Amino acid sequence: MPNLEEAIRERAYQLWLDDGRPEGQAEIYWLNAQREILAASVESPTRNAATASADVVATNQSKKRHQRGYAWRRVV
């Protein structure tokens, strides 16, 4: 995939349109689109550089969510 971010942006926009253009949920649509595109690229028989960089993007976003406190916390 030549431009992963552009593909995710286009898919997120399509998902948003399909749901009737709700306000305030941009991150949800972005993450859903990202998950779809990454899953499709993992299913393909060849793994290219765009897929590898997408894994880095997903890991970085996971770290950001953790820093914001979205990660599960162990209660002691």
Backbone hydrogen bonds, N-H to C=O, Kabsch-Sander energy under -0.5 kcal/mol:
donor,donor_aa,acceptor,acceptor_aa,energy
7,A,3,N,-2.0
8,I,4,L,-2.5
9,R,5,E,-2.6
10,E,6,E,-2.5
11,R,7,A,-2.2
12,A,8,I,-2.9
13,Y,9,R,-2.2
14,Q,10,E,-2.1
15,L,11,R,-2.6
16,W,12,A,-2.3
17,L,13,Y,-2.6
18,D,14,Q,-2.6
19,D,15,L,-1.5
20,G,17,L,-1.8
21,R,16,W,-2.5
29,Y,25,Q,-1.9
30,W,26,A,-2.4
31,L,27,E,-2.6
32,N,28,I,-2.3
33,A,29,Y,-2.3
34,Q,30,W,-2.6
35,R,31,L,-2.5
36,E,32,N,-2.2
37,I,33,A,-2.5
38,L,34,Q,-2.7
39,A,35,R,-2.5
40,A,36,E,-2.3
41,S,37,I,-2.0
42,V,38,L,-2.0
43,E,39,A,-1.9
44,S,40,A,-1.0
48,N,46,T,-0.6
52,A,48,N,-1.8
53,S,49,A,-2.5
54,A,50,A,-1.8
55,D,51,T,-1.9
56,V,52,A,-1.3
57,V,53,S,-2.0
58,A,54,A,-2.7
59,T,55,D,-2.3
60,N,56,V,-2.6
61,Q,57,V,-2.4
62,S,58,A,-2.1
63,K,59,T,-2.2
64,K,60,N,-2.2
65,R,61,Q,-2.5
66,H,62,S,-2.1
67,Q,63,K,-2.4
68,R,64,K,-1.8
69,G,66,H,-1.2
70,Y,65,R,-2.9
76,V,74,R,-0.5
